[in-house]
């Protein structure tokens, strides 16, 4: 009886582990994600933007909540969408 139990138990445990491994990457889908560009506006009002980049979770929130910085008439900030 014990041998039969081990034979049945092994595939069940393997199946459970497999399902849990499939769910781990899905945690990223629970985070809010978006695309952000680093914007630069010079003293004359000329605007340039960097390459759009994809961010999720805390990285996205950090950029969304950052304040514009002005140094020497040049303002930089993150624009997320």
N, C-alpha and C positions, 0 to 999 in steps of 0.2 A: 504494500500500500504506500509506503514512504517513497519508493522509487517512482511510482505513478504520479504522486503529488509533486515531486521534483520536476518531472517531465512536463507537467501541466503548468507549474508555477513559473518555470523559466521563460516560456513564450509570453506569458502575461506580464511579467516584470519587464521584459524587453519591449513589449508593446507600450507600456506605460512610460518607460524612459524615452522611447521614440516620440511619443505624443508630446511629452514635456519639452523635448528638444525642438520640436516644431513650433511650440508656443513662445519660446524665448525671443526669437527675432520679432515676433509680433508685438512685443512691448514697445518698439519704436513707433508703431502705428498709433499708439495711444497718446503720443506726444504731438503737440501742435508743431507744424513745420511751415516754412515759408522761404521766400527768396528775398535777399537783401542786396542792395548796392551801396557802395561807399561814395557819397556825393561830395564834391568840392565846389564851392562858389567863391570866386575871387572878388576883390574890391569893386570891380566894374560890373559885377553881376553875371559874369560868364560862368556857366554851370557845366561841369564835366562829371561823368560817373564811371565807376570802376566796373569790372566784370560782375554780373549778377552771380551770387553764390547762394547755395541752398543750406539752410540751418534748421535745426529742430531743438525742441525743449529749451533748456536753460540758455543755450547759445543764441537761439532766436530771441528769447525774452531780453537778454542782455543788450542786444542791438536795438530792439524796439524801444527799450526804456532809456537808452543813452541820450544824453543831451548834446545839442550842437556845440562844437568847440570853435572859437574864433581866435586866430593868432595872426597878427600883422595884417588884418583886413581879409584874411582867407578863412572861410567857415567850412568846416567838414562835419558831416553827420551821416548816419545810416538811414536809408529809406527802404522799408520792408513792405512786401505785398504778397 
